[in-house]
Amino acid sequence: MTDIVAIWDVILSDGAHKIEFEHGTTSGKRVVYVDGKEEIRKDWMFNLVGKETFFVGARKTKAAIRILSGKGFVFKYILEIEGKSFRKYVENRSKTTNTWILRLDGKNFRIVLEKNTMDIWCNGKIIESAGEFVDDGTETHFSVGNHDCYIKAVSSGKRREGIIHTLIVDNREIPEIIQ
């Protein structure tokens, strides 16, 4: 019998990760699972509240679960990613990444652009790319299989909107998905 008390689905550039937290409120036991693999196990804990820190994904993104006490034996579990609450992390991620899903040659591909580093991920792995300046912005070129791809970055002309990124595959624009 497990005491799973919380489950989160965390989307990183290398894909989606499932975090499960097991908390024995009588023994203080704490177990953290990432993608079904046990990352932390503490069988007997005198203190029922506290914090467990671990890493998620290919880039070893820092995560923590905070255990807070409520009234009686009710507990609250808060997931933090990169020092931010899960909600704030998700909000921030939508501002710092672009994601596209496409099907090529009978296979699905998930392309992610990390705007702060200009790294491009394809199905969970960073891929080689080359950037160049063009008349109206920049283009970052890469390949997916035998397909020529690039991400075009142009100014929106509006300060609040910033730069608009568009994925072009075989001279065809691919719509972005919102995560």
C-alpha positions as CSV (number, residue, x, y, z in Angstrom):
1,M,0.0,0.0,0.0
2,T,1.4,3.4,-0.9
3,D,0.6,6.8,0.6
4,I,0.8,8.9,-2.6
5,V,-0.5,12.3,-1.5
6,A,0.4,14.4,-4.5
7,I,1.1,14.1,-8.2
8,W,2.3,16.8,-10.6
9,D,3.0,16.8,-14.3
10,V,6.0,19.0,-15.0
11,I,6.7,20.0,-18.6
12,L,10.4,20.8,-19.3
13,S,12.2,21.3,-22.6
14,D,13.1,17.6,-22.7
15,G,9.5,16.6,-22.2
16,A,6.9,15.9,-19.6
17,H,7.8,14.4,-16.2
18,K,5.6,12.9,-13.6
19,I,6.4,13.7,-10.0
20,E,4.7,11.6,-7.3
21,F,5.1,12.2,-3.5
22,E,4.4,9.6,-0.9
23,H,4.0,10.8,2.7
24,G,3.3,8.5,5.6
25,T,1.6,10.8,8.2
26,T,2.2,8.4,11.0
27,S,5.7,7.3,10.3
28,G,6.9,10.5,8.5
29,K,8.0,8.4,5.6
30,R,8.8,10.4,2.5
31,V,9.3,9.0,-1.0
32,V,9.7,11.1,-4.2
33,Y,9.3,9.4,-7.6
34,V,10.2,11.1,-10.9
35,D,8.9,9.3,-14.0
36,G,8.2,6.2,-11.8
37,K,11.8,6.0,-10.5
38,E,12.4,6.4,-6.8
39,E,14.6,9.5,-6.3
40,I,14.4,10.0,-2.5
41,R,13.3,7.6,0.3
42,K,13.3,8.4,4.0
43,D,11.5,5.7,5.9
44,W,11.3,7.2,9.4
45,M,11.1,10.9,10.0
46,F,10.4,12.4,13.4
47,N,9.4,15.7,11.8
48,L,6.3,15.4,9.6
49,V,6.9,18.8,7.9
50,G,9.9,20.0,6.0
51,K,11.3,20.0,2.5
52,E,12.7,17.4,0.1
53,T,15.0,18.6,-2.7
54,F,15.7,16.6,-5.9
55,F,16.4,17.0,-9.6
56,V,14.2,16.5,-12.7
57,G,15.0,15.9,-16.4
58,A,18.0,16.0,-18.7
59,R,19.2,19.3,-17.4
60,K,18.8,18.3,-13.8
61,T,16.3,21.0,-13.0
62,K,16.2,21.7,-9.3
63,A,12.9,20.8,-7.6
64,A,11.6,20.7,-4.1
65,I,8.5,19.5,-2.3
66,R,7.5,21.6,0.8
67,I,5.4,19.8,3.4
68,L,3.4,22.2,5.5
69,S,1.0,21.4,8.3
70,G,-2.6,22.5,8.4
71,K,-5.2,22.0,11.1
72,G,-5.1,18.6,12.8
73,F,-3.3,16.0,10.7
74,V,-4.0,17.8,7.4
75,F,-0.9,18.6,5.3
76,K,-0.3,20.8,2.3
77,Y,2.2,19.9,-0.4
78,I,3.8,22.6,-2.5
79,L,6.0,21.7,-5.5
80,E,8.7,24.3,-6.3
81,I,10.7,24.2,-9.6
82,E,13.8,26.3,-9.9
83,G,12.9,28.1,-6.6
84,K,9.4,29.1,-7.9
85,S,6.0,27.7,-6.9
86,F,4.7,25.3,-9.6
87,R,2.1,27.8,-10.7
88,K,4.7,30.6,-11.1
89,Y,7.1,28.3,-12.9
90,V,4.4,27.3,-15.4
91,E,3.5,31.0,-15.9
92,N,7.2,31.9,-16.4
93,R,7.8,29.0,-18.7
94,S,5.2,30.2,-21.1
95,K,7.1,33.4,-21.4
96,T,10.6,31.8,-21.9
97,T,9.8,28.9,-24.3
98,N,7.9,28.2,-27.5
99,T,6.7,24.7,-28.3
100,W,5.6,23.1,-31.6
101,I,4.3,19.6,-32.3
102,L,4.6,18.3,-35.8
103,R,4.4,15.0,-37.7
104,L,7.0,14.2,-40.3
105,D,7.6,11.0,-42.1
106,G,5.0,9.2,-39.9
107,K,6.7,10.3,-36.7
108,N,5.7,12.9,-34.1
109,F,8.2,15.5,-33.1
110,R,8.1,18.0,-30.2
111,I,10.3,21.1,-30.9
112,V,11.0,23.5,-28.0
113,L,12.9,26.8,-28.2
114,E,14.4,28.1,-25.0
115,K,14.4,31.8,-25.6
116,N,16.9,32.7,-22.9
117,T,19.6,30.4,-24.4
118,M,18.3,29.9,-27.9
119,D,18.7,26.1,-27.4
120,I,16.4,24.0,-29.6
121,W,15.2,20.7,-28.3
122,C,13.7,17.9,-30.4
123,N,12.0,15.0,-28.6
124,G,13.9,15.6,-25.4
125,K,17.4,16.2,-26.9
126,I,19.2,19.5,-27.7
127,I,19.9,19.6,-31.4
128,E,22.6,21.4,-33.3
129,S,21.5,24.7,-34.8
130,A,23.0,27.8,-36.5
131,G,21.7,31.3,-36.3
132,E,22.0,34.1,-38.8
133,F,20.8,37.6,-39.1
134,V,18.3,38.4,-41.9
135,D,16.7,41.7,-43.0
136,D,13.8,41.6,-40.6
137,G,15.3,39.6,-37.7
138,T,17.1,36.3,-37.2
139,E,16.8,32.8,-38.3
140,T,18.0,29.7,-36.4
141,H,18.4,26.8,-38.8
142,F,18.4,23.1,-37.9
143,S,17.3,19.8,-39.4
144,V,14.8,17.2,-38.3
145,G,15.5,14.0,-40.2
146,N,15.8,15.1,-43.9
147,H,13.7,18.2,-43.3
148,D,15.1,21.7,-43.3
149,C,13.7,23.8,-40.4
150,Y,14.3,27.2,-39.0
151,I,12.9,29.4,-36.3
152,K,12.3,33.0,-37.5
153,A,12.5,35.7,-34.8
154,V,11.0,39.1,-35.6
155,S,10.1,42.1,-33.5
156,S,6.4,42.5,-32.9
157,G,6.8,46.2,-32.9
158,K,5.1,46.3,-29.5
159,R,7.1,46.5,-26.3
160,R,4.7,44.2,-24.3
161,E,4.7,41.5,-27.0
162,G,8.4,41.5,-27.7
163,I,9.8,39.1,-30.2
164,I,7.6,36.7,-32.2
165,H,9.1,33.2,-33.0
166,T,7.8,31.2,-35.9
167,L,8.8,27.6,-36.8
168,I,9.1,27.0,-40.6
169,V,9.5,23.4,-41.8
170,D,10.0,22.7,-45.5
171,N,8.9,26.3,-46.2
172,R,5.6,25.7,-44.3
173,E,4.7,27.6,-41.0
174,I,3.9,25.3,-38.1
175,P,1.4,26.6,-35.5
176,E,2.7,26.9,-31.9
177,I,1.0,25.0,-29.1
178,I,0.3,26.6,-25.8
179,Q,1.3,24.5,-22.8
